[in-house]
Each structure stands twice: as structure tokens, then as C-alpha cells.
Amino acid sequence: MSEAPLIFHVDRLELSFVPKPWTFAIERRSEIDAFFAALRREKPAIWNGRVLLMYHQVVSDGVFRGQYLETDYASFAAWCHWDRPPAKVHDCFSAAAILGADGAFLLGVMSSSTFNAGQIYFPCGTPDPDDIVGDKVDLDLSVGRELNEETGLDITEFAIEPGWTTVVDGSLIVQIKVLHSKEDSAALRKRILTHLTSEQDPELADIYIVRKRADFDTAMPRFVTAFLASRLGSG
């Protein structure tokens, strides 16, 4: 059993795009291509876009600094499927923790057409070239886009907690932004489900509400339960 996830607060992120080759993607190219061809046969909606992975990071004086490289989604997906073997990168992405006025968090249940089908976690996504502004990687931009794409909600309607909650779990580094809503969780869930019915191929199949630890589910990744446990306490 690996060590428990590490959780801490940072005041801000300073992330940059400093491209370089990813050795893993080069050395295992033929295996990656075979894996992705099989994956596409099973899930035709998945496409081989571009994603950003972090290869250097340091935290100092409340600031999380990091550098990203760019690679293809096929290489990233294969790395994940093969249990993220040591490859000198971290999957560092932002996630939107929606908190209803009743104190409950809302999570998405991934649809069957997605790579992580059935898993339950916050709206999020691995950053991609659209998140590059100049030579910077903007996870504020990324978290707002992912929230809107997955739920139809606009980040500007929320009261946003300052800073980020950083969860480190092995090769995962998740930058969580907590979003406070004036609506309760049931009303938010209804709004999101209405949005999902309007989409041809929604990323989410359902919205899951967590009020207490008893609501945790085995389909939740460890970074989710670690974060929720830190916010909900022992109740």
C-alpha cells in the first residue's frame, strides 16, 4: 500500500510551458500505438489530442511552481493504464470542488464513453495547449473550462476560495479550487442533470452528492476521498 496522499494549501500557482521530449513516449511508441488502437475500438469517442504533463515542481513560501511538457493523449492514456510507471512526470491538473449552500460537495460520475468510465470525482481534466497563455500554463483557465464543459455551470457564479488545496498522491498532483454556491446541492444537481440531457455525448453520467464520510464510494480516487475527509472531518 502506497503512502497516504499529502494535502496542503498554496496561495498561488506559477506554472510555465517549457517543452521538451518525453522519453517514455518515444521509447514505448509501438506499445502505445497498439494500446491506443485497441482503446479506440472499445471507445470510439476518445481522440488523440495533446495534453500537458509536469516534469519539474517545487513549493516555496506558499507558491507552487512547475514546468510542463506536451505529449499526445495516447501516450498519457497508456501511462495511466499501465499504473503510471516511473516516467519523470506528474499528472498535475486542476479540479473544481463544488460546495452547495447546505455543506455538501457535488461530484461527477464519468460516462461509459470516457477513459475513466464509472469513476466519481470533481469536474477536472488534464491541461492541454488551450491552457497555455504566452509561456504560462493557466490552471484557473483550465478549471473554469472543465467545469463548464462537464456541468454547464459558469465559474463566475461561485464564491471562489482563495488559493488552492494541493493533493499529492504518487504521480498525481491535483490542484483543487473550492467553489461556494448560494444554491443547495439538490438544486445544483438538478441544474447539471438538465444540462447533461441537452448534450449528445456528455462526459458525465450522473451527479453524486457527498454530505459525510458515509457517502464515500469505492469508485472515488484517493485524491478525492483524502480531500473530502480533510474538509468534512470525522462526521
HELIX and SHEET records of a PDB file:
HELIX    1   1 THR A   23  GLU A   27  1                                   5    
HELIX    2   2 ARG A   29  GLU A   42  1                                  14    
HELIX    3   3 TYR A   73  HIS A   81  1                                   9    
HELIX    4   4 PRO A  129  ASP A  131  5                                   3    
HELIX    5   5 LEU A  139  THR A  151  1                                  13    
HELIX    6   6 ILE A  155  GLU A  157  5                                   3    
HELIX    7   7 SER A  185  THR A  197  1                                  13    
HELIX    8   8 ARG A  213  ASP A  215  5                                   3    
HELIX    9   9 ARG A  222  LEU A  232  1                                  11    
SHEET    1   A 6 LEU A   6  VAL A  10  0                                        
SHEET    2   A 6 TRP A 164  ASP A 169 -1                                        
SHEET    3   A 6 LEU A 172  HIS A 180 -1                                        
SHEET    4   A 6 ASP A  91  LEU A  99  1                                        
SHEET    5   A 6 PHE A 105  MET A 110 -1                                        
SHEET    6   A 6 ILE A 120  TYR A 121 -1                                        
SHEET    1   B 4 LEU A   6  VAL A  10  0                                        
SHEET    2   B 4 TRP A 164  ASP A 169 -1                                        
SHEET    3   B 4 LEU A 172  HIS A 180 -1                                        
SHEET    4   B 4 ALA A 159  ILE A 160 -1                                        
SHEET    1   C 5 LEU A   6  VAL A  10  0                                        
SHEET    2   C 5 TRP A 164  ASP A 169 -1                                        
SHEET    3   C 5 LEU A 172  HIS A 180 -1                                        
SHEET    4   C 5 ASP A  91  LEU A  99  1                                        
SHEET    5   C 5 CYS A 124  GLY A 125 -1                                        
SHEET    1   D 6 LEU A   6  VAL A  10  0                                        
SHEET    2   D 6 TRP A 164  ASP A 169 -1                                        
SHEET    3   D 6 LEU A 172  HIS A 180 -1                                        
SHEET    4   D 6 ASP A  91  LEU A  99  1                                        
SHEET    5   D 6 PHE A 105  MET A 110 -1                                        
SHEET    6   D 6 LEU A 204  VAL A 210 -1                                        
SHEET    1   E 3 ARG A  12  PHE A  17  0                                        
SHEET    2   E 3 VAL A  63  ASP A  72  1                                        
SHEET    3   E 3 ARG A  50  SER A  60 -1                                        
SHEET    1   F 2 ILE A 132  VAL A 133  0                                        
SHEET    2   F 2 LYS A 136  VAL A 137 -1                                        
END                                                                             
